[in-house]
Each structure stands twice: as structure tokens, then as C-alpha cells.
Amino acid sequence: MTKVRFGTGLWIFQGLFWARTGMGAIPASLKSPYKPGIAVGETLLYLGLPIGLTENPGIMKIAVIILGSLLFAGLGAPAQTTAKEWFDKGKSFQDNKKYTEAESAYKKAVLLKPDYTEALHELGWCYNEQAMYNEALDVLKKEEKNNPKDKAQNYFEIGYSYKMLTKYDEALTYLTRATSLNPNYGLAYKEIGNCYFAGKEYQKALDNYNKYRDLKPEINDSKFYYNKGWCENELGLFSDATVSLRKSTEMDNTNSI
């Protein structure tokens, strides 16, 4: 971070602010004619005002206040300048569930580095979280074309976007690709089950719900157990349906407290 060095201090001369560079005297270049400025490191920042205006104490006071505010605001909160810095800023917002702010930061990262697959992925994730599924697809498809490191996650997010848009065939294509690359991808099996459930293919839905449950025994999701119980009931598995639906009801009651 840039540090401001005022040397022995600010001088006030004829109603103007002066900054010494630390060498013990006002630089010769300032003596004739005098120009107002503030030293930053070894560099003197001039206010850029015509000499005639600097002779007006009122105008000069306003100019110095504005310059000082801008300078110290910048020093207190250094701006992000690289794609990685914007990405890190986006992750910080995302971790705090500030998805709109995260979206803005990731966009700036991608603007600086269009093939930044990690930023594209997180931007797509934020769009999905904000129910902006078409926007998510645009970004995630760009990630896909740039050969991301974690293709399974990319396929999952694309599949999730398609599912939420009720494009179940496209969703199944991508979600199945995710499980092919990562057979332990529990959430992908759950969403595959949801796609089949929407199409009333209850046996296929139940098969995938069971895979999800096997991979993640501790599931706090009442909707999951409701869908699972529905499938079991439709397939004549009434005992299993009773257990699943009871869990769903218990979770709803617990979460409502």
C-alpha cells in the first residue's frame, strides 16, 4: 500500500497547503511560481489548479479537502487491480452471502481475464443462487469451453440451471456427466432424482434418491424425504413411504420452531 510521507509536516503559506518531500526544504521547482501539492513517497502530487485560482483561499480550501479525501480514501481501502484480487474479493462477499456484491467482483475478474474458469464458475454459482438461471447458463457454458479443472462441478451447476428452468432432458445430460466423472457426487444424484420425479419416473427417481442417501446419511431436507416417500408410495412400498414421510413431517416441525 502506498504510504504518504510529509517529511517534517504540512506547511501553510499564504492560505495554501504545501508538502515538503522530506529533504528539509520546499523543492526548487515549487519556488517560482509556487504550486500546491502533497508528497506521496518521493512524488509530489499537484492539485492541477491554475495559479490564479490558487490565490483564492476559499477555492483552495475546497480543492485541498477534496484531494485529501480522495487520497486518504484510496490509501485506507486499496483498490483491486488484478483478476485474482477481484476473485478474492468476490469469494469474501460470497462467503458472507452477499451475492450481488460477489457477482460484481467476479464480473470484474472475468473482464480482466476472460478465461478465468474459477471466476466464471463462482459467478455462475452466484447467478444460480439468485435464481438467474439463464445468466448462469451463459457463464457456465463459457467455463465449460475453457476446460475447467473440476468438470464435474461445472456439469453439476449447468445441470442444476437446466433443472430449475424445467429443461429436464438437458439437466439429466449434464448431471449424469457429473456423476460419471465423480461417482461420489451426492448432490448430483439428488438432482437426477428430482428430474425423474418431475417426469413421474418414480423408480428411477427412487434409485437416485437412495444413492444420495447412501452417500450422505445425515440429510436435513424435508423436501427430499417427501419426494422419496411419494415415490415409495407410488411403487407400493408403503412401509418405506411411511418412514420417509414421517421424517419429512418431523423436519418441517423442527424447522418451524
VOTORTOR-360032 format. One record per residue (C-alpha): z, x, y. Coordinates in steps of 0.001 Angstrom, whole numbers, padded with zeros to 6 digits. Example, Ala and Ser with C-alpha at 12.3 -4.5 7.8 and 13.67 -1.06 7.14 Angstrom:
BEGIN
{{007800, 012300, -004500}}
{{007140, 013670, -001060}}
***
This chain:
BEGIN
{{000000, 000000, 000000}}
{{-000880, 001327, 003492}}
{{002138, 002432, 005484}}
{{002301, 002179, 009264}}
{{003664, 005314, 010897}}
{{004656, 005004, 014535}}
{{005911, 008585, 014914}}
{{008732, 008583, 017470}}
{{008155, 004954, 018292}}
{{006163, 002495, 020371}}
{{005623, 003279, 023988}}
{{005428, 000628, 026667}}
{{003276, 001754, 029562}}
{{002034, -000484, 032363}}
{{002768, -003569, 030265}}
{{000706, -002230, 027319}}
{{001805, -001172, 023841}}
{{000997, 002348, 022787}}
{{001390, 004032, 019442}}
{{001966, 007717, 019002}}
{{000405, 009382, 015994}}
{{003454, 011426, 015121}}
{{002250, 014603, 016802}}
{{004619, 014199, 019723}}
{{002153, 013101, 022373}}
{{-000432, 010462, 023095}}
{{-003817, 011741, 021802}}
{{-006071, 013218, 024464}}
{{-008745, 010684, 023593}}
{{-006453, 007959, 024858}}
{{-005518, 009512, 028179}}
{{-008679, 008759, 030079}}
{{-009152, 005887, 030023}}
{{-006040, 004637, 028206}}
{{-006700, 002268, 025287}}
{{-004088, 000181, 023491}}
{{-003686, 000731, 019779}}
{{-001435, 001007, 016738}}
{{-001383, 004039, 014446}}
{{-001846, 003437, 010724}}
{{-001330, 006668, 008820}}
{{-003450, 009184, 010758}}
{{-005766, 006424, 012024}}
{{-005359, 004704, 015371}}
{{-006401, 001048, 015375}}
{{-007675, -000039, 018765}}
{{-007350, -003622, 019905}}
{{-011013, -003663, 020831}}
{{-010436, -005323, 024210}}
{{-012392, -004359, 027326}}
{{-010361, -002148, 029626}}
{{-010457, -004806, 032331}}
{{-008757, -007335, 030085}}
{{-006075, -004893, 029016}}
{{-004920, -004714, 032613}}
{{-003795, -008337, 032365}}
{{-000257, -008293, 030885}}
{{-000478, -011902, 029676}}
{{-003698, -011370, 027718}}
{{-002426, -008053, 026426}}
{{000799, -009612, 025148}}
{{-001115, -012276, 023198}}
{{-003504, -009663, 021772}}
{{-000673, -007426, 020596}}
{{001152, -010345, 018954}}
{{-001995, -011413, 017101}}
{{-002813, -007865, 015985}}
{{000734, -007219, 014861}}
{{000899, -010469, 012912}}
{{-002349, -009762, 011113}}
{{-001434, -006153, 010410}}
{{002029, -006775, 009033}}
{{000967, -009872, 007097}}
{{-001566, -007733, 005329}}
{{000950, -004978, 004659}}
{{003530, -007403, 003293}}
{{001094, -009038, 000884}}
{{-001665, -006610, -000104}}
{{-004899, -008435, -000867}}
{{-006509, -008307, -004272}}
{{-009703, -006279, -004135}}
{{-010789, -005778, -007766}}
{{-011707, -008176, -010546}}
{{-008686, -007011, -012566}}
{{-006324, -007662, -009662}}
{{-007685, -011195, -009246}}
{{-007426, -011735, -013004}}
{{-003776, -010661, -012994}}
{{-003129, -012949, -010033}}
{{-004723, -015815, -011947}}
{{-002567, -015150, -015018}}
{{000547, -015228, -012855}}
{{-000438, -018631, -011463}}
{{-001412, -019861, -014916}}
{{001887, -018802, -016455}}
{{003632, -020867, -013772}}
{{001348, -023862, -014465}}
{{-000337, -023593, -011067}}
{{-003758, -024243, -012496}}
{{-005613, -024939, -009247}}
{{-004472, -021606, -007796}}
{{-005260, -019859, -011099}}
{{-008734, -021390, -011087}}
{{-009390, -019981, -007605}}
{{-008224, -016483, -008582}}
{{-010294, -016406, -011784}}
{{-013377, -017506, -009849}}
{{-012945, -014524, -007530}}
{{-012571, -012206, -010524}}
{{-015795, -013534, -012039}}
{{-017575, -013281, -008688}}
{{-016784, -009565, -008638}}
{{-017541, -009103, -012347}}
{{-019816, -011857, -013750}}
{{-019484, -010659, -017370}}
{{-015659, -010593, -017279}}
{{-015153, -012529, -020531}}
{{-011363, -012687, -020304}}
{{-011545, -014241, -016827}}
{{-014259, -016658, -017951}}
{{-012109, -017734, -020887}}
{{-008975, -018338, -018836}}
{{-010998, -020167, -016182}}
{{-012407, -022424, -018894}}
{{-008915, -022964, -020279}}
{{-007659, -023992, -016825}}
{{-010542, -026427, -016473}}
{{-009659, -027978, -019833}}
{{-006027, -028244, -018789}}
{{-007128, -030106, -015652}}
{{-009401, -032446, -017658}}
{{-012504, -030875, -016069}}
{{-014348, -030662, -019365}}
{{-017921, -030290, -018145}}
{{-016879, -027468, -015833}}
{{-015029, -025888, -018762}}
{{-018148, -026008, -020917}}
{{-020271, -024304, -018261}}
{{-017844, -021411, -018008}}
{{-017050, -021125, -021719}}
{{-020742, -021073, -022629}}
{{-021145, -018116, -020251}}
{{-018261, -016443, -022054}}
{{-019985, -017114, -025381}}
{{-023210, -015439, -024183}}
{{-021273, -012324, -023164}}
{{-019948, -011735, -026692}}
{{-016177, -012206, -026150}}
{{-013669, -010166, -028117}}
{{-011946, -013259, -029514}}
{{-014837, -015507, -030503}}
{{-012549, -017869, -032405}}
{{-010650, -018759, -029235}}
{{-013893, -019198, -027338}}
{{-015246, -021537, -030024}}
{{-011992, -023486, -030078}}
{{-011998, -024109, -026325}}
{{-015649, -025175, -026401}}
{{-014920, -027475, -029326}}
{{-011923, -028933, -027530}}
{{-014042, -029654, -024442}}
{{-016643, -031440, -026551}}
{{-013964, -033442, -028341}}
{{-012457, -034618, -025086}}
{{-015939, -035681, -023972}}
{{-016173, -037652, -027280}}
{{-019081, -035476, -028421}}
{{-017611, -035160, -031889}}
{{-020568, -033586, -033715}}
{{-020751, -030730, -031210}}
{{-016972, -030419, -031307}}
{{-016932, -030143, -035095}}
{{-019606, -027438, -034989}}
{{-017547, -025182, -032729}}
{{-014149, -025974, -034208}}
{{-015446, -025200, -037690}}
{{-016803, -021884, -036420}}
{{-013328, -021108, -035085}}
{{-011710, -021679, -038484}}
{{-014449, -019661, -040201}}
{{-013546, -016660, -038052}}
{{-009816, -017325, -038217}}
{{-008734, -019313, -041300}}
{{-005172, -019492, -039914}}
{{-006176, -021202, -036681}}
{{-003854, -024182, -036996}}
{{-004775, -025966, -033769}}
{{-008437, -025899, -034737}}
{{-007664, -027798, -037970}}
{{-005694, -030345, -035964}}
{{-008615, -030964, -033598}}
{{-011058, -031140, -036516}}
{{-008773, -033796, -037962}}
{{-008825, -035657, -034649}}
{{-012623, -035635, -034607}}
{{-012804, -037083, -038112}}
{{-010079, -039590, -037241}}
{{-012151, -040803, -034284}}
{{-015060, -041303, -036668}}
{{-012828, -043151, -039179}}
{{-013387, -040489, -041833}}
{{-009774, -040670, -042876}}
{{-009841, -038439, -045953}}
{{-011433, -035557, -044039}}
{{-009050, -036135, -041181}}
{{-006030, -036089, -043508}}
{{-007226, -032912, -045246}}
{{-007344, -031085, -041925}}
{{-004061, -032551, -040695}}
{{-002417, -031225, -043861}}
{{-003885, -027756, -043246}}
{{-002449, -027827, -039751}}
{{000961, -028917, -041049}}
{{000940, -026170, -043712}}
{{000199, -023520, -041072}}
{{002727, -024924, -038604}}
{{005627, -026609, -040401}}
{{007576, -027284, -037187}}
{{005412, -029784, -035334}}
{{006857, -031715, -032399}}
{{003890, -034008, -031855}}
{{004386, -037722, -032368}}
{{000665, -038471, -031985}}
{{-000132, -036082, -034825}}
{{002230, -037856, -037212}}
{{000985, -041249, -036065}}
{{-002633, -040316, -036825}}
{{-001620, -038718, -040111}}
{{000342, -041817, -041105}}
{{-002587, -044058, -040167}}
{{-004897, -042026, -042427}}
{{-002431, -042187, -045290}}
{{-002047, -045935, -044864}}
{{-005820, -046450, -044847}}
{{-006111, -044357, -048022}}
{{-003390, -046348, -049800}}
{{-000811, -043545, -049623}}
{{001867, -045913, -048409}}
{{004899, -043800, -049234}}
{{003482, -040810, -047351}}
{{002437, -043076, -044498}}
{{005991, -044382, -044173}}
{{007359, -040831, -043860}}
{{004748, -039796, -041287}}
{{005086, -042917, -039171}}
{{008880, -042660, -039219}}
{{008634, -039091, -037897}}
{{006308, -040273, -035154}}
{{008756, -043003, -034105}}
{{011734, -040649, -034189}}
{{009924, -038133, -031992}}
{{008934, -040830, -029497}}
{{012548, -041991, -029305}}
{{013851, -038446, -028906}}
{{011325, -037545, -026199}}
{{012090, -040717, -024258}}
{{015789, -039862, -023901}}
***
